[in-house]
Amino acid sequence: MRGPVGDRSTPVRPIVTFIAVASALAIAFAFATSLTGGPHGPLGAAGFVTMLIPALSAAILRAGTGEGTRIDWSRLPRRYLPVALFLIPAVMHAAMLPAMHAAAGRLPWSGHPAWPRVALNATVGLVVVSAFALFEEIGWRGWLLPRLVDRFHARLAIVLTAAIWAAWHVPFVVSGILAVSGVSTSQAFGIVPLGTFGAGLIIGWLWLRTESIWIVALAHGALNDWGQFAFKYMQAAADVNLAPVLLAGSVAVVVTGAVLTATVTTARPERTAR
């Protein structure tokens, strides 16, 4: 177990280089997207490619410095599966559904969905999105977070990783790659990074508890696909401002993440059982 203040002998240059490479690739892709038609252009349609950048950055660091990921691919502590799958979506819906009711005067369900299709969409969507999320988690939680834990202490490492991850999303918001229906770009600029930061706290806590790339990839996939799942079957009026709804979900995730992060001891916890 690491000491309470981390190991100051852990080199900081690879950490800074990783952040710089991931950020530069994100900015370059976002800028190229803006020059080629924005979110409706050829690069905007391939926005999922952005999720490959953290894994690519980790590969570049490994090739250039020998600093590889710290991933045990065999680890899958099954008792954390319900937490990974349902915690973030449950927190978001608990905050956003009342906020939607307040904003629209009701929950504006659109028709009567066929439940077998809903279940199929939820399952397939989770699998596909989690597969892409895996590449992000290879970089953020598999490469960066363990080194920040070594350099500092576990709690601060979770916060720093979440903040860096949130900032990394900003170019995608500005370029329109990461757009939210019913929310303007200027509103999303403030709200999306906040929610991403909160999710980063939760996912970082999960990594420290499990050290399982599969658990954090599923949590990330559940965030992206199930986090606003009920709202895929709603149609609010054009004059309804959905920014407060998204803000409610973001704040709820931040509060939950902060509570979980506060429970982490400053030293790195021992591995839990498989």
ChimeraX attribute file (.defattr): number of C-alpha atoms within 10 A of each C-alpha:
attribute: neighborCount
match mode: 1-to-1
recipient: residues
	/A:1	9
	/A:2	17
	/A:3	13
	/A:4	14
	/A:5	15
	/A:6	21
	/A:7	16
	/A:8	10
	/A:9	8
	/A:10	15
	/A:11	12
	/A:12	12
	/A:13	9
	/A:14	18
	/A:15	18
	/A:16	11
	/A:17	16
	/A:18	23
	/A:19	21
	/A:20	13
	/A:21	18
	/A:22	24
	/A:23	22
	/A:24	15
	/A:25	17
	/A:26	21
	/A:27	18
	/A:28	13
	/A:29	22
	/A:30	27
	/A:31	16
	/A:32	15
	/A:33	24
	/A:34	20
	/A:35	12
	/A:36	13
	/A:37	13
	/A:38	18
	/A:39	20
	/A:40	14
	/A:41	14
	/A:42	12
	/A:43	20
	/A:44	23
	/A:45	13
	/A:46	13
	/A:47	17
	/A:48	15
	/A:49	13
	/A:50	19
	/A:51	19
	/A:52	18
	/A:53	22
	/A:54	30
	/A:55	21
	/A:56	18
	/A:57	25
	/A:58	27
	/A:59	20
	/A:60	18
	/A:61	20
	/A:62	16
	/A:63	11
	/A:64	11
	/A:65	11
	/A:66	11
	/A:67	16
	/A:68	16
	/A:69	21
	/A:70	17
	/A:71	16
	/A:72	12
	/A:73	10
	/A:74	10
	/A:75	16
	/A:76	17
	/A:77	16
	/A:78	13
	/A:79	11
	/A:80	17
	/A:81	16
	/A:82	12
	/A:83	16
	/A:84	24
	/A:85	22
	/A:86	16
	/A:87	18
	/A:88	27
	/A:89	22
	/A:90	18
	/A:91	19
	/A:92	25
	/A:93	22
	/A:94	14
	/A:95	19
	/A:96	25
	/A:97	19
	/A:98	16
	/A:99	22
	/A:100	25
	/A:101	13
	/A:102	13
	/A:103	17
	/A:104	16
	/A:105	12
	/A:106	13
	/A:107	18
	/A:108	15
	/A:109	14
	/A:110	12
	/A:111	9
	/A:112	7
	/A:113	10
	/A:114	8
	/A:115	9
	/A:116	9
	/A:117	10
	/A:118	13
	/A:119	11
	/A:120	11
	/A:121	14
	/A:122	15
	/A:123	13
	/A:124	12
	/A:125	17
	/A:126	22
	/A:127	16
	/A:128	12
	/A:129	21
	/A:130	25
	/A:131	17
	/A:132	18
	/A:133	25
	/A:134	26
	/A:135	22
	/A:136	25
	/A:137	28
	/A:138	26
	/A:139	26
	/A:140	26
	/A:141	31
	/A:142	26
	/A:143	25
	/A:144	25
	/A:145	26
	/A:146	25
	/A:147	22
	/A:148	24
	/A:149	25
	/A:150	21
	/A:151	21
	/A:152	22
	/A:153	23
	/A:154	29
	/A:155	25
	/A:156	18
	/A:157	25
	/A:158	28
	/A:159	23
	/A:160	21
	/A:161	23
	/A:162	27
	/A:163	18
	/A:164	18
	/A:165	22
	/A:166	19
	/A:167	17
	/A:168	21
	/A:169	21
	/A:170	21
	/A:171	19
	/A:172	24
	/A:173	21
	/A:174	17
	/A:175	22
	/A:176	21
	/A:177	25
	/A:178	20
	/A:179	17
	/A:180	16
	/A:181	9
	/A:182	17
	/A:183	18
	/A:184	14
	/A:185	18
	/A:186	10
	/A:187	16
	/A:188	23
	/A:189	19
	/A:190	13
	/A:191	21
	/A:192	23
	/A:193	22
	/A:194	22
	/A:195	22
	/A:196	23
	/A:197	27
	/A:198	27
	/A:199	27
	/A:200	28
	/A:201	29
	/A:202	31
	/A:203	28
	/A:204	30
	/A:205	25
	/A:206	23
	/A:207	22
	/A:208	25
	/A:209	17
	/A:210	24
	/A:211	25
	/A:212	23
	/A:213	24
	/A:214	26
	/A:215	27
	/A:216	31
	/A:217	26
	/A:218	26
	/A:219	31
	/A:220	29
	/A:221	24
	/A:222	26
	/A:223	27
	/A:224	18
	/A:225	22
	/A:226	25
	/A:227	22
	/A:228	19
	/A:229	18
	/A:230	15
	/A:231	18
	/A:232	11
	/A:233	14
	/A:234	14
	/A:235	12
	/A:236	19
	/A:237	11
	/A:238	8
	/A:239	8
	/A:240	13
	/A:241	16
	/A:242	22
	/A:243	19
	/A:244	17
	/A:245	22
	/A:246	24
	/A:247	22
	/A:248	22
	/A:249	27
	/A:250	25
	/A:251	19
	/A:252	21
	/A:253	28
	/A:254	22
	/A:255	16
	/A:256	19
	/A:257	24
	/A:258	18
	/A:259	13
	/A:260	17
	/A:261	22
	/A:262	13
	/A:263	10
	/A:264	18
	/A:265	12
	/A:266	19
	/A:267	18
	/A:268	20
	/A:269	14
	/A:270	12
	/A:271	12
	/A:272	11
	/A:273	10
	/A:274	12
